[in-house]
């Protein structure tokens, strides 16, 4: 079967979702609510802060979009990000080398991504079960590596990765924009993107086309792990330390953002711009609740409600299709 046949399949990259009213309603509705409840919400400084703080989540949500498009899931992403951040912090403090620290974080992410992909693609273990297991392994390793303590003494040049600017634009926003553009091109303008869509929407077509889809699926999970390694750099720079529980649970925020953005858990349909809108919706929710001094426990509950709402929207979309 030709690539043209694959691209015309129901789950192809060309079958883009034209609009996602649910995420637009959620984003606008929350913005109006917090603008009324908190006068400081619509200030330029706060809006810029929302964008900056949403970048780490965006770096997780982008590969999560591709993983979900393959009818998969990665529950370990937050724990892997935490472990990668700790490894980066330990290496940088010991060597004073940002490149070595980033290399260590990427190795951690790639190792867990490879493990997740192998468990799902080669052993046929359901993604939920496989990544739940690696989540526990990453959490345990994070506590072992750090001895349950924060890693401090981060050099100033690491902090500048998060706090620095280029022509007045914060570094995190530039990094987020760069990776967003990369994933947009990857999904919509490459053969790799067409194959990813077929993994969820028409896997039989890949087999007939002679594509080794198991290797492809493993590479998707490895891409998710690599992005967790990149996000570890921003998280370490933001917190000025490595914490053993820093990003625990962030994978649920990423799943909520992707589902809100219109990516379906079946048939290989995904929308990168929708994921961006979903990330901003989660960012607005967290920022608004912080401005209103809502306790963190209540914030977690609100994110849980958002996840349920996102999955409800996905279910409604599936019924309509």
ABEGO torsion letter per residue (X at the ends): XBAAAAAABAABAABBBABBAAAAAAAAAAAAAAAAABAAAABAAAAAAAAAAAAAAAAAAAAAAAAAAAGBBBAAAAAAAAAAAAAAAAAAAAAGBAAAAAAAAAAAAAAAAAAAAAAAAAAGBBAAAAAAAAAAAAAAAAAAAAGGBBBBGBBAAAAAAAABBBGGBBAAAAAAAAAAAAAAAAAAABAAAAAAAAAAABAAAAAAAGBBAAAAAAAAAAAAAAAAAAAAAAAAAAAGBBBAAAABGAAAAAAAAAAAAGBBABGGBBBAAAAAAAAAAAAAAAAAAAAAGBBAAAAAAAAAAAAAAAAAAAAAAAAAX
